[in-house]
């Protein structure tokens, strides 16, 4: 298996592998490979107002880096979500909702 490990502060943070190997892992886990790729042309309903994400983050005094790390995405990708360039998938939406639900405020 050809896996690239990306580290931050000496700790493994991401594993990147070729798409064909990812599909093989899905099959081995008994999951349908077609379910790995969703139709992203239709925006999904967010569990909270994604268009207010920057405002929510700043109200909690979280930096882009802090929120991105808590959610498990790159700061650059979070910035693209905040600016409306990208629509977060359902997993990211749920992770964002968990972060904000767990924060006082």
C-alpha angles and dihedrals in degrees: 000000000000105000126166114205117207115203134198121193090352094304126111108250107163137019118208122193137167115278093242091055090048090054090050089053090051091051091048089052090052095249125134110252091217090064090062093074119053129195101260094181091091114061115235122229109261121227086230137012105295089182087065095047096114091048092050092047093049092046088058090047092238121151120226088251094052095049093043091052092047090052095041100243134109120270088238092056091048089052089052090051092049092050093048095246091119133031112221116238121237094268092054091045091054092046090051091048091051092051093050094042090053095049121085117239 
